[in-house]
Amino acid sequence: MSPVLPPRPPPDALAPLGARFPIVPRGAGGGALVAVIAALAFLAALAAGTAALVATGSAQWRAALLGEATVQIRPIGGRDMEADVERATALARATPGILSAEPLSRADAERLLEPWLGAGLDLSELPVPRLVILKLDPEARPDLPRLALRLKIDVPGASLDDHAAWLARLSQVTASIVVLALLAVALVLAASAGAIAFATRGALAGHRDVIEVLHFVGAEPGFVARLYAWRYARIGLAGGLVGSLAAALLLALAVRFSLGSAGEGALGEADALAGALSMGPATYAAIAVIALADGAVAGFVTALTVKRFLKTAG
């Protein structure tokens, strides 16, 4: 009479086995893999955080520039500069849709040149242009082309700048930075997936006997894949958190340094851009997504690698 073998236990009954006797040893290459993923996550989070930081700052700066325009009056021989400034200011204030028009004094204009020429120079002999800062009504946009024509006729040497060229260039630069950052994030996540797949194949090769026994007692490929996927997902999440936190700290320090380095003699545009750079929710969210993505990619790639290995081995 042939011996009677006990029936195979259901796959769910094998779950306590993985809890008490882990198929994937907890210390098998985990520390080195966490370090590798942390380094890759640092690069990805740095790229994603920088992109979010620049995009947010650019949006705030564009919003500020859309509400302003500038009249520049260049010195012309034989004309009274102060009279030209007053005339340009009066034309601007009389234009519907312009909330205010404030002329800058010659001293203010000279301070704008200090970042290039240095402080303490006597610029009294230089033909320094004068500026009139216009605040625009966002709900009733003024007819700036008409104002530009009036200035050209009534105030020779005056020109109107609505910052359109700056806005277009800023949008192009911001879009380029965001695209490059997304490409960098994709490449780094792909590198992380490759490292996880390599580590998983090594672990499977070292535990082939254990996996074959699990197959014999009724373990489905999905059960074994879940054990490995959960293990390496935690490794990926741990490495992602370490790298993302390091990137967030570095970006916060960089933003703080940029704010502190803007001196009183800096240009208004530079001050506006530095002030717009802040670690807001969008930046922290972009960095946090990298940590979560590392864990998700690690679990997904591990599950695929295990199933493919079992299919080939079977």
DOZA-918139 format. One record per residue (C-alpha): residue number from 1; x, y, z. Coordinates in steps of 0.5 Angstrom, whole numbers, m for minus. Each point is the difference from the previous one (the first is absolute). Layout:
# residues N
<rec><k>NUM</k><x>X</x><y>Y</y><z>Z</z></rec>
...
This chain:
# residues 314
<rec><k>1</k><x>0</x><y>0</y><z>0</z></rec>
<rec><k>2</k><x>3</x><y>7</y><z>m2</z></rec>
<rec><k>3</k><x>1</x><y>5</y><z>6</z></rec>
<rec><k>4</k><x>m6</x><y>5</y><z>0</z></rec>
<rec><k>5</k><x>3</x><y>7</y><z>0</z></rec>
<rec><k>6</k><x>m3</x><y>6</y><z>3</z></rec>
<rec><k>7</k><x>m4</x><y>5</y><z>m4</z></rec>
<rec><k>8</k><x>4</x><y>6</y><z>m2</z></rec>
<rec><k>9</k><x>m2</x><y>6</y><z>4</z></rec>
<rec><k>10</k><x>m3</x><y>6</y><z>m3</z></rec>
<rec><k>11</k><x>4</x><y>5</y><z>m2</z></rec>
<rec><k>12</k><x>m2</x><y>5</y><z>6</z></rec>
<rec><k>13</k><x>2</x><y>m5</y><z>5</z></rec>
<rec><k>14</k><x>7</x><y>1</y><z>m2</z></rec>
<rec><k>15</k><x>0</x><y>8</y><z>2</z></rec>
<rec><k>16</k><x>2</x><y>m2</y><z>7</z></rec>
<rec><k>17</k><x>6</x><y>m3</y><z>m3</z></rec>
<rec><k>18</k><x>3</x><y>6</y><z>m3</z></rec>
<rec><k>19</k><x>m1</x><y>4</y><z>7</z></rec>
<rec><k>20</k><x>3</x><y>m5</y><z>4</z></rec>
<rec><k>21</k><x>6</x><y>m2</y><z>m5</z></rec>
<rec><k>22</k><x>1</x><y>5</y><z>m5</z></rec>
<rec><k>23</k><x>1</x><y>m3</y><z>m7</z></rec>
<rec><k>24</k><x>4</x><y>7</y><z>m1</z></rec>
<rec><k>25</k><x>5</x><y>1</y><z>5</z></rec>
<rec><k>26</k><x>m1</x><y>6</y><z>3</z></rec>
<rec><k>27</k><x>8</x><y>2</y><z>0</z></rec>
<rec><k>28</k><x>1</x><y>m3</y><z>m7</z></rec>
<rec><k>29</k><x>3</x><y>6</y><z>m3</z></rec>
<rec><k>30</k><x>m5</x><y>5</y><z>3</z></rec>
<rec><k>31</k><x>5</x><y>5</y><z>2</z></rec>
<rec><k>32</k><x>4</x><y>1</y><z>m6</z></rec>
<rec><k>33</k><x>m7</x><y>0</y><z>m4</z></rec>
<rec><k>34</k><x>m3</x><y>5</y><z>4</z></rec>
<rec><k>35</k><x>7</x><y>5</y><z>m1</z></rec>
<rec><k>36</k><x>m1</x><y>m1</y><z>m7</z></rec>
<rec><k>37</k><x>m7</x><y>2</y><z>m1</z></rec>
<rec><k>38</k><x>1</x><y>5</y><z>5</z></rec>
<rec><k>39</k><x>5</x><y>3</y><z>m4</z></rec>
<rec><k>40</k><x>m4</x><y>0</y><z>m7</z></rec>
<rec><k>41</k><x>m6</x><y>2</y><z>4</z></rec>
<rec><k>42</k><x>4</x><y>6</y><z>2</z></rec>
<rec><k>43</k><x>1</x><y>2</y><z>m7</z></rec>
<rec><k>44</k><x>m7</x><y>m1</y><z>m2</z></rec>
<rec><k>45</k><x>m3</x><y>4</y><z>6</z></rec>
<rec><k>46</k><x>5</x><y>5</y><z>m2</z></rec>
<rec><k>47</k><x>m2</x><y>1</y><z>m7</z></rec>
<rec><k>48</k><x>m7</x><y>m1</y><z>2</z></rec>
<rec><k>49</k><x>0</x><y>5</y><z>5</z></rec>
<rec><k>50</k><x>4</x><y>5</y><z>m4</z></rec>
<rec><k>51</k><x>m5</x><y>0</y><z>m5</z></rec>
<rec><k>52</k><x>m6</x><y>1</y><z>4</z></rec>
<rec><k>53</k><x>4</x><y>6</y><z>4</z></rec>
<rec><k>54</k><x>2</x><y>3</y><z>m7</z></rec>
<rec><k>55</k><x>m7</x><y>m1</y><z>m3</z></rec>
<rec><k>56</k><x>m3</x><y>3</y><z>6</z></rec>
<rec><k>57</k><x>4</x><y>6</y><z>1</z></rec>
<rec><k>58</k><x>0</x><y>1</y><z>m8</z></rec>
<rec><k>59</k><x>m8</x><y>0</y><z>1</z></rec>
<rec><k>60</k><x>0</x><y>5</y><z>6</z></rec>
<rec><k>61</k><x>5</x><y>5</y><z>m4</z></rec>
<rec><k>62</k><x>m4</x><y>0</y><z>m6</z></rec>
<rec><k>63</k><x>m6</x><y>2</y><z>4</z></rec>
<rec><k>64</k><x>4</x><y>5</y><z>3</z></rec>
<rec><k>65</k><x>3</x><y>3</y><z>m7</z></rec>
<rec><k>66</k><x>m7</x><y>m1</y><z>m3</z></rec>
<rec><k>67</k><x>m2</x><y>6</y><z>5</z></rec>
<rec><k>68</k><x>5</x><y>4</y><z>m2</z></rec>
<rec><k>69</k><x>3</x><y>4</y><z>m6</z></rec>
<rec><k>70</k><x>6</x><y>5</y><z>0</z></rec>
<rec><k>71</k><x>1</x><y>7</y><z>m4</z></rec>
<rec><k>72</k><x>7</x><y>1</y><z>m1</z></rec>
<rec><k>73</k><x>2</x><y>7</y><z>m2</z></rec>
<rec><k>74</k><x>7</x><y>1</y><z>m3</z></rec>
<rec><k>75</k><x>4</x><y>7</y><z>0</z></rec>
<rec><k>76</k><x>0</x><y>4</y><z>m6</z></rec>
<rec><k>77</k><x>4</x><y>6</y><z>m1</z></rec>
<rec><k>78</k><x>m3</x><y>7</y><z>1</z></rec>
<rec><k>79</k><x>m6</x><y>m3</y><z>3</z></rec>
<rec><k>80</k><x>m2</x><y>0</y><z>8</z></rec>
<rec><k>81</k><x>0</x><y>m7</y><z>3</z></rec>
<rec><k>82</k><x>m5</x><y>2</y><z>6</z></rec>
<rec><k>83</k><x>m5</x><y>3</y><z>m5</z></rec>
<rec><k>84</k><x>0</x><y>m6</y><z>m4</z></rec>
<rec><k>85</k><x>m1</x><y>m5</y><z>6</z></rec>
<rec><k>86</k><x>m5</x><y>5</y><z>2</z></rec>
<rec><k>87</k><x>m4</x><y>m1</y><z>m7</z></rec>
<rec><k>88</k><x>1</x><y>m7</y><z>0</z></rec>
<rec><k>89</k><x>m3</x><y>m1</y><z>7</z></rec>
<rec><k>90</k><x>m6</x><y>4</y><z>m2</z></rec>
<rec><k>91</k><x>m1</x><y>m4</y><z>m6</z></rec>
<rec><k>92</k><x>0</x><y>m6</y><z>3</z></rec>
<rec><k>93</k><x>m4</x><y>2</y><z>6</z></rec>
<rec><k>94</k><x>m6</x><y>3</y><z>m5</z></rec>
<rec><k>95</k><x>0</x><y>m7</y><z>m3</z></rec>
<rec><k>96</k><x>m6</x><y>m4</y><z>2</z></rec>
<rec><k>97</k><x>2</x><y>m7</y><z>3</z></rec>
<rec><k>98</k><x>7</x><y>3</y><z>3</z></rec>
<rec><k>99</k><x>m1</x><y>0</y><z>8</z></rec>
<rec><k>100</k><x>6</x><y>4</y><z>1</z></rec>
<rec><k>101</k><x>6</x><y>3</y><z>m3</z></rec>
<rec><k>102</k><x>6</x><y>1</y><z>4</z></rec>
<rec><k>103</k><x>7</x><y>3</y><z>m3</z></rec>
<rec><k>104</k><x>6</x><y>m2</y><z>3</z></rec>
<rec><k>105</k><x>5</x><y>6</y><z>2</z></rec>
<rec><k>106</k><x>7</x><y>0</y><z>m3</z></rec>
<rec><k>107</k><x>3</x><y>m3</y><z>7</z></rec>
<rec><k>108</k><x>m5</x><y>m6</y><z>m1</z></rec>
<rec><k>109</k><x>2</x><y>m1</y><z>m7</z></rec>
<rec><k>110</k><x>8</x><y>1</y><z>2</z></rec>
<rec><k>111</k><x>m1</x><y>m6</y><z>5</z></rec>
<rec><k>112</k><x>m3</x><y>m4</y><z>m5</z></rec>
<rec><k>113</k><x>7</x><y>0</y><z>m3</z></rec>
<rec><k>114</k><x>4</x><y>m2</y><z>6</z></rec>
<rec><k>115</k><x>0</x><y>m7</y><z>m1</z></rec>
<rec><k>116</k><x>4</x><y>1</y><z>m7</z></rec>
<rec><k>117</k><x>4</x><y>6</y><z>2</z></rec>
<rec><k>118</k><x>1</x><y>0</y><z>7</z></rec>
<rec><k>119</k><x>m2</x><y>4</y><z>6</z></rec>
<rec><k>120</k><x>3</x><y>7</y><z>1</z></rec>
<rec><k>121</k><x>1</x><y>2</y><z>m7</z></rec>
<rec><k>122</k><x>m2</x><y>7</y><z>m2</z></rec>
<rec><k>123</k><x>m5</x><y>m1</y><z>m6</z></rec>
<rec><k>124</k><x>m2</x><y>8</y><z>0</z></rec>
<rec><k>125</k><x>4</x><y>0</y><z>m7</z></rec>
<rec><k>126</k><x>m4</x><y>m6</y><z>m3</z></rec>
<rec><k>127</k><x>m6</x><y>1</y><z>m4</z></rec>
<rec><k>128</k><x>m4</x><y>m5</y><z>5</z></rec>
<rec><k>129</k><x>m7</x><y>m2</y><z>m3</z></rec>
<rec><k>130</k><x>m6</x><y>1</y><z>4</z></rec>
<rec><k>131</k><x>m6</x><y>m4</y><z>2</z></rec>
<rec><k>132</k><x>m7</x><y>0</y><z>1</z></rec>
<rec><k>133</k><x>m3</x><y>m6</y><z>4</z></rec>
<rec><k>134</k><x>m7</x><y>m1</y><z>m3</z></rec>
<rec><k>135</k><x>m5</x><y>m5</y><z>4</z></rec>
<rec><k>136</k><x>m5</x><y>m3</y><z>m4</z></rec>
<rec><k>137</k><x>m8</x><y>m2</y><z>1</z></rec>
<rec><k>138</k><x>0</x><y>m7</y><z>m1</z></rec>
<rec><k>139</k><x>m8</x><y>0</y><z>m1</z></rec>
<rec><k>140</k><x>1</x><y>6</y><z>m5</z></rec>
<rec><k>141</k><x>6</x><y>0</y><z>m4</z></rec>
<rec><k>142</k><x>2</x><y>6</y><z>m3</z></rec>
<rec><k>143</k><x>1</x><y>2</y><z>m7</z></rec>
<rec><k>144</k><x>8</x><y>m1</y><z>0</z></rec>
<rec><k>145</k><x>1</x><y>1</y><z>m7</z></rec>
<rec><k>146</k><x>m3</x><y>7</y><z>0</z></rec>
<rec><k>147</k><x>3</x><y>2</y><z>6</z></rec>
<rec><k>148</k><x>7</x><y>m2</y><z>m3</z></rec>
<rec><k>149</k><x>m2</x><y>4</y><z>m7</z></rec>
<rec><k>150</k><x>m2</x><y>6</y><z>5</z></rec>
<rec><k>151</k><x>7</x><y>0</y><z>3</z></rec>
<rec><k>152</k><x>4</x><y>m1</y><z>m6</z></rec>
<rec><k>153</k><x>m4</x><y>7</y><z>m3</z></rec>
<rec><k>154</k><x>0</x><y>4</y><z>7</z></rec>
<rec><k>155</k><x>7</x><y>m2</y><z>3</z></rec>
<rec><k>156</k><x>5</x><y>m2</y><z>m5</z></rec>
<rec><k>157</k><x>5</x><y>m5</y><z>3</z></rec>
<rec><k>158</k><x>m6</x><y>m3</y><z>4</z></rec>
<rec><k>159</k><x>m1</x><y>m8</y><z>m1</z></rec>
<rec><k>160</k><x>m5</x><y>m4</y><z>3</z></rec>
<rec><k>161</k><x>2</x><y>m7</y><z>2</z></rec>
<rec><k>162</k><x>m6</x><y>m5</y><z>2</z></rec>
<rec><k>163</k><x>5</x><y>m6</y><z>2</z></rec>
<rec><k>164</k><x>m3</x><y>m4</y><z>m6</z></rec>
<rec><k>165</k><x>7</x><y>m2</y><z>m2</z></rec>
<rec><k>166</k><x>2</x><y>m2</y><z>7</z></rec>
<rec><k>167</k><x>m7</x><y>m4</y><z>1</z></rec>
<rec><k>168</k><x>1</x><y>m4</y><z>m6</z></rec>
<rec><k>169</k><x>8</x><y>m2</y><z>1</z></rec>
<rec><k>170</k><x>m2</x><y>m1</y><z>8</z></rec>
<rec><k>171</k><x>m5</x><y>m5</y><z>m3</z></rec>
<rec><k>172</k><x>4</x><y>m4</y><z>m5</z></rec>
<rec><k>173</k><x>6</x><y>0</y><z>6</z></rec>
<rec><k>174</k><x>m5</x><y>m3</y><z>5</z></rec>
<rec><k>175</k><x>m3</x><y>m5</y><z>m5</z></rec>
<rec><k>176</k><x>7</x><y>m3</y><z>m2</z></rec>
<rec><k>177</k><x>2</x><y>0</y><z>7</z></rec>
<rec><k>178</k><x>m6</x><y>m4</y><z>2</z></rec>
<rec><k>179</k><x>0</x><y>m5</y><z>m6</z></rec>
<rec><k>180</k><x>8</x><y>m1</y><z>1</z></rec>
<rec><k>181</k><x>m2</x><y>m2</y><z>8</z></rec>
<rec><k>182</k><x>m5</x><y>m5</y><z>m3</z></rec>
<rec><k>183</k><x>4</x><y>m3</y><z>m4</z></rec>
<rec><k>184</k><x>6</x><y>m1</y><z>6</z></rec>
<rec><k>185</k><x>m6</x><y>m2</y><z>4</z></rec>
<rec><k>186</k><x>m2</x><y>m6</y><z>m5</z></rec>
<rec><k>187</k><x>8</x><y>m2</y><z>m1</z></rec>
<rec><k>188</k><x>1</x><y>0</y><z>8</z></rec>
<rec><k>189</k><x>m6</x><y>m4</y><z>1</z></rec>
<rec><k>190</k><x>2</x><y>m5</y><z>m6</z></rec>
<rec><k>191</k><x>7</x><y>m1</y><z>3</z></rec>
<rec><k>192</k><x>m4</x><y>m1</y><z>7</z></rec>
<rec><k>193</k><x>m4</x><y>m6</y><z>m3</z></rec>
<rec><k>194</k><x>6</x><y>m3</y><z>m3</z></rec>
<rec><k>195</k><x>4</x><y>0</y><z>6</z></rec>
<rec><k>196</k><x>m7</x><y>m3</y><z>4</z></rec>
<rec><k>197</k><x>0</x><y>m5</y><z>m6</z></rec>
<rec><k>198</k><x>7</x><y>m2</y><z>1</z></rec>
<rec><k>199</k><x>m1</x><y>m1</y><z>7</z></rec>
<rec><k>200</k><x>m6</x><y>m4</y><z>m1</z></rec>
<rec><k>201</k><x>3</x><y>m5</y><z>m5</z></rec>
<rec><k>202</k><x>6</x><y>m1</y><z>5</z></rec>
<rec><k>203</k><x>m5</x><y>m2</y><z>6</z></rec>
<rec><k>204</k><x>m4</x><y>m4</y><z>m4</z></rec>
<rec><k>205</k><x>6</x><y>m4</y><z>m3</z></rec>
<rec><k>206</k><x>3</x><y>m1</y><z>8</z></rec>
<rec><k>207</k><x>m7</x><y>m3</y><z>2</z></rec>
<rec><k>208</k><x>m2</x><y>m4</y><z>m6</z></rec>
<rec><k>209</k><x>0</x><y>m6</y><z>5</z></rec>
<rec><k>210</k><x>m5</x><y>3</y><z>4</z></rec>
<rec><k>211</k><x>m4</x><y>3</y><z>m5</z></rec>
<rec><k>212</k><x>m1</x><y>m7</y><z>m3</z></rec>
<rec><k>213</k><x>m2</x><y>m3</y><z>6</z></rec>
<rec><k>214</k><x>m5</x><y>6</y><z>1</z></rec>
<rec><k>215</k><x>m3</x><y>m2</y><z>m7</z></rec>
<rec><k>216</k><x>0</x><y>m8</y><z>2</z></rec>
<rec><k>217</k><x>m5</x><y>2</y><z>6</z></rec>
<rec><k>218</k><x>m4</x><y>4</y><z>m4</z></rec>
<rec><k>219</k><x>2</x><y>7</y><z>0</z></rec>
<rec><k>220</k><x>m2</x><y>4</y><z>m6</z></rec>
<rec><k>221</k><x>5</x><y>4</y><z>m4</z></rec>
<rec><k>222</k><x>m4</x><y>7</y><z>2</z></rec>
<rec><k>223</k><x>1</x><y>m2</y><z>8</z></rec>
<rec><k>224</k><x>7</x><y>m1</y><z>m1</z></rec>
<rec><k>225</k><x>0</x><y>7</y><z>m5</z></rec>
<rec><k>226</k><x>m4</x><y>3</y><z>6</z></rec>
<rec><k>227</k><x>6</x><y>m2</y><z>5</z></rec>
<rec><k>228</k><x>5</x><y>3</y><z>m4</z></rec>
<rec><k>229</k><x>m4</x><y>6</y><z>m2</z></rec>
<rec><k>230</k><x>m1</x><y>2</y><z>7</z></rec>
<rec><k>231</k><x>7</x><y>m1</y><z>2</z></rec>
<rec><k>232</k><x>3</x><y>5</y><z>m5</z></rec>
<rec><k>233</k><x>m6</x><y>5</y><z>0</z></rec>
<rec><k>234</k><x>2</x><y>1</y><z>7</z></rec>
<rec><k>235</k><x>8</x><y>1</y><z>m2</z></rec>
<rec><k>236</k><x>m2</x><y>4</y><z>m6</z></rec>
<rec><k>237</k><x>m5</x><y>5</y><z>5</z></rec>
<rec><k>238</k><x>6</x><y>0</y><z>5</z></rec>
<rec><k>239</k><x>5</x><y>2</y><z>m5</z></rec>
<rec><k>240</k><x>m5</x><y>5</y><z>m3</z></rec>
<rec><k>241</k><x>m1</x><y>3</y><z>6</z></rec>
<rec><k>242</k><x>7</x><y>1</y><z>2</z></rec>
<rec><k>243</k><x>2</x><y>3</y><z>m7</z></rec>
<rec><k>244</k><x>m6</x><y>5</y><z>0</z></rec>
<rec><k>245</k><x>1</x><y>2</y><z>7</z></rec>
<rec><k>246</k><x>7</x><y>2</y><z>m2</z></rec>
<rec><k>247</k><x>m2</x><y>3</y><z>m6</z></rec>
<rec><k>248</k><x>m6</x><y>4</y><z>3</z></rec>
<rec><k>249</k><x>6</x><y>3</y><z>5</z></rec>
<rec><k>250</k><x>4</x><y>2</y><z>m5</z></rec>
<rec><k>251</k><x>m5</x><y>4</y><z>m4</z></rec>
<rec><k>252</k><x>m2</x><y>3</y><z>6</z></rec>
<rec><k>253</k><x>7</x><y>2</y><z>2</z></rec>
<rec><k>254</k><x>1</x><y>3</y><z>m7</z></rec>
<rec><k>255</k><x>m7</x><y>4</y><z>0</z></rec>
<rec><k>256</k><x>2</x><y>3</y><z>7</z></rec>
<rec><k>257</k><x>7</x><y>2</y><z>m3</z></rec>
<rec><k>258</k><x>m3</x><y>3</y><z>m6</z></rec>
<rec><k>259</k><x>m5</x><y>4</y><z>4</z></rec>
<rec><k>260</k><x>6</x><y>2</y><z>4</z></rec>
<rec><k>261</k><x>5</x><y>2</y><z>m5</z></rec>
<rec><k>262</k><x>m5</x><y>5</y><z>m3</z></rec>
<rec><k>263</k><x>3</x><y>7</y><z>2</z></rec>
<rec><k>264</k><x>m3</x><y>7</y><z>0</z></rec>
<rec><k>265</k><x>3</x><y>2</y><z>m6</z></rec>
<rec><k>266</k><x>m3</x><y>m6</y><z>m4</z></rec>
<rec><k>267</k><x>m4</x><y>1</y><z>m6</z></rec>
<rec><k>268</k><x>m8</x><y>0</y><z>1</z></rec>
<rec><k>269</k><x>m1</x><y>m6</y><z>m4</z></rec>
<rec><k>270</k><x>6</x><y>m4</y><z>3</z></rec>
<rec><k>271</k><x>m4</x><y>1</y><z>7</z></rec>
<rec><k>272</k><x>m6</x><y>m2</y><z>m3</z></rec>
<rec><k>273</k><x>3</x><y>m6</y><z>m3</z></rec>
<rec><k>274</k><x>3</x><y>m2</y><z>7</z></rec>
<rec><k>275</k><x>m6</x><y>2</y><z>4</z></rec>
<rec><k>276</k><x>m4</x><y>m5</y><z>m5</z></rec>
<rec><k>277</k><x>4</x><y>m6</y><z>2</z></rec>
<rec><k>278</k><x>m3</x><y>m3</y><z>6</z></rec>
<rec><k>279</k><x>0</x><y>m7</y><z>2</z></rec>
<rec><k>280</k><x>m8</x><y>0</y><z>m1</z></rec>
<rec><k>281</k><x>m5</x><y>m6</y><z>0</z></rec>
<rec><k>282</k><x>2</x><y>m2</y><z>m7</z></rec>
<rec><k>283</k><x>7</x><y>m1</y><z>1</z></rec>
<rec><k>284</k><x>m1</x><y>m4</y><z>6</z></rec>
<rec><k>285</k><x>m5</x><y>m4</y><z>m4</z></rec>
<rec><k>286</k><x>4</x><y>m1</y><z>m5</z></rec>
<rec><k>287</k><x>6</x><y>m3</y><z>4</z></rec>
<rec><k>288</k><x>m5</x><y>m4</y><z>4</z></rec>
<rec><k>289</k><x>m2</x><y>m3</y><z>m7</z></rec>
<rec><k>290</k><x>7</x><y>m3</y><z>m1</z></rec>
<rec><k>291</k><x>0</x><y>m4</y><z>7</z></rec>
<rec><k>292</k><x>m7</x><y>m3</y><z>m2</z></rec>
<rec><k>293</k><x>2</x><y>m1</y><z>m7</z></rec>
<rec><k>294</k><x>7</x><y>m4</y><z>2</z></rec>
<rec><k>295</k><x>m4</x><y>m5</y><z>5</z></rec>
<rec><k>296</k><x>m6</x><y>m1</y><z>m6</z></rec>
<rec><k>297</k><x>6</x><y>m1</y><z>m5</z></rec>
<rec><k>298</k><x>3</x><y>m5</y><z>4</z></rec>
<rec><k>299</k><x>m6</x><y>m4</y><z>2</z></rec>
<rec><k>300</k><x>m2</x><y>0</y><z>m7</z></rec>
<rec><k>301</k><x>7</x><y>m2</y><z>m3</z></rec>
<rec><k>302</k><x>1</x><y>m5</y><z>5</z></rec>
<rec><k>303</k><x>m7</x><y>m4</y><z>m1</z></rec>
<rec><k>304</k><x>1</x><y>0</y><z>m8</z></rec>
<rec><k>305</k><x>7</x><y>m2</y><z>1</z></rec>
<rec><k>306</k><x>m2</x><y>m6</y><z>5</z></rec>
<rec><k>307</k><x>m6</x><y>m2</y><z>m4</z></rec>
<rec><k>308</k><x>5</x><y>0</y><z>m6</z></rec>
<rec><k>309</k><x>5</x><y>m4</y><z>4</z></rec>
<rec><k>310</k><x>m5</x><y>m5</y><z>2</z></rec>
<rec><k>311</k><x>m3</x><y>m1</y><z>m7</z></rec>
<rec><k>312</k><x>7</x><y>m2</y><z>m3</z></rec>
<rec><k>313</k><x>2</x><y>m4</y><z>6</z></rec>
<rec><k>314</k><x>m7</x><y>m4</y><z>m1</z></rec>
